[in-house]
Amino acid sequence: MYDVERIRADFPILAREVNGQPLVYLDNGASAQKPRAVIEAVTLAYSHEYSNVHRGLHYLSNVATEKYEAVRGIIARFLGVADERQIVLNSGTTEGINMVSYGWAMPRMEAGDEIVLSVMEHHANIVPWHFLRERQGVVLKWVDVDATGWLDPQKVIDAIGPKTKLVAITHLSNVLGTVVDVKSICDAARQRGVPVLVDGSQAAVHMPVNLDEMGCDFYTITGHKLYGPSGSGAIFVRKERLAEMRPFMGGGDMIREVTKDAVTYNDPPMKFEAGTPGIVQTIGLGVALDYMMGIGMEAISAHEADLARYAGEQLSGLNWLGLQGTTEGKAAIFSFTMEGAAHAHDISTILDKKGVAVRAGHHCAGPLMEHLGLSATCRASFAMYNTRAEVDTLIEALDLAHDLFA
Ligand SMILES: Cc1ncc(COP(=O)(O)O)c(C=O)c1O
């Protein structure tokens, strides 16, 4: 039995008021709140167990290293990866995709080579590929979504041609909530010898993920959306791709030996982890993932599916709301505009007065906004601790905004 009130009690911030109203936090797509277990782990790490990792031979360095390194295994378990040496720890998705762009794609792509993308990618999965377009003439091939926000996997597969060197695709849209059938795309791409990078920043938060089954080549996660600290994250890199990839940044523990004339590198994944890492952030991420697995990803996903259904019904009852993204089985992420009104920023300001936190803007998805013909939307994005009652509060606050602007 999913006890949402017990889960809420684990997140201290949810008990606070904002603008004199109980907080209704629906900006989880941007960043999620942290459970007490994570807050306490971070405090413990700094107050009792802090040191730099890997290099020291003293007690605290060993404790910090053990705790930090254990997170690699936790992430591997969370993502269904048998061999944890395929997990590169980093600061989040943006770093992960830039690493692939510089370290793997740049040296193996030339003018005219193609990268297939969907139109609903986040800028973090667009701009690193634009670098290759600008600097070496790589072609970006865009696949559209339909009017409901659904991405037909066959369209992605059909876009793969002889010049395609990579498919870079989101697992779950941060604007529309659309879940992409990445398994079919990975299967077809593998048959054509084309690697697939999946942006899992949103999906890993909301549904069970098994990368050994999915068969992708790269999969990114970002800690702050997974109820962990900001500045933490990881990228799964299939071992064949690890062997092909050049290090992106140099320094720290990514080396084996450095002389005046030469450098030799550490084995992967360390080869790709330069400099002092986000030690405490990563330890906090491990605790956050353990917390999620303790509740169970199936249970979280079922709870959020109920919220998605309920919120979908309630929001579509507001006939002055322009809802974007209406696919069957979508995640509980709702983007909308309001008829006759109000810029998205104005709507979110009214909602904020009622204690309801949503995000307004382009959501770092410029090509999708262009496709939708919009400059901005409001986005309510739900998490494991949200409730049906909070959906009702959102609807009341939207009614109020509509009355004000009508
Ligand atoms: C789908 C998606 N990809 C990538 C990112 C970027 O994540 P980060 O800024 O943590 O690197 C986000 C964050 O909003 C996202 O929603």
Ligand as a Chemical Component Dictionary entry (heavy atoms), coordinates in Angstrom:
data_LIG
# 
_chem_comp.id                   LIG 
_chem_comp.type                 NON-POLYMER 
_chem_comp.pdbx_formal_charge   0 
_chem_comp.three_letter_code    LIG 
# 
loop_
_chem_comp_atom.comp_id 
_chem_comp_atom.atom_id 
_chem_comp_atom.alt_atom_id 
_chem_comp_atom.type_symbol 
_chem_comp_atom.charge 
_chem_comp_atom.model_Cartn_x 
_chem_comp_atom.model_Cartn_y 
_chem_comp_atom.model_Cartn_z 
_chem_comp_atom.pdbx_ordinal 
LIG C1 C1 C 0 14.984 15.988 -20.295 1  
LIG C2 C2 C 0 16.093 16.766 -19.676 2  
LIG N1 N1 N 0 17.333 16.627 -20.138 3  
LIG C3 C3 C 0 18.366 17.279 -19.597 4  
LIG C4 C4 C 0 18.214 18.141 -18.532 5  
LIG C5 C5 C 0 19.419 18.847 -17.976 6  
LIG O1 O1 O 0 19.751 18.385 -16.729 7  
LIG P1 P1 P 0 20.898 19.093 -15.881 8  
LIG O2 O2 O 0 20.685 20.575 -15.997 9  
LIG O3 O3 O 0 20.694 18.590 -14.515 10 
LIG O4 O4 O 0 22.196 18.699 -16.443 11 
LIG C6 C6 C 0 16.932 18.333 -18.017 12 
LIG C7 C7 C 0 16.710 19.277 -16.893 13 
LIG O5 O5 O 0 15.784 20.062 -16.902 14 
LIG C8 C8 C 0 15.844 17.627 -18.602 15 
LIG O6 O6 O 0 14.593 17.775 -18.142 16 
# 
loop_
_chem_comp_bond.comp_id 
_chem_comp_bond.atom_id_1 
_chem_comp_bond.atom_id_2 
_chem_comp_bond.value_order 
_chem_comp_bond.pdbx_ordinal 
LIG C1 C2 SING 1  
LIG C2 N1 SING 2  
LIG C2 C8 DOUB 3  
LIG N1 C3 DOUB 4  
LIG C3 C4 SING 5  
LIG C4 C5 SING 6  
LIG C4 C6 DOUB 7  
LIG C5 O1 SING 8  
LIG O1 P1 SING 9  
LIG P1 O2 DOUB 10 
LIG P1 O3 SING 11 
LIG P1 O4 SING 12 
LIG C6 C7 SING 13 
LIG C6 C8 SING 14 
LIG C7 O5 DOUB 15 
LIG C8 O6 SING 16 
# 
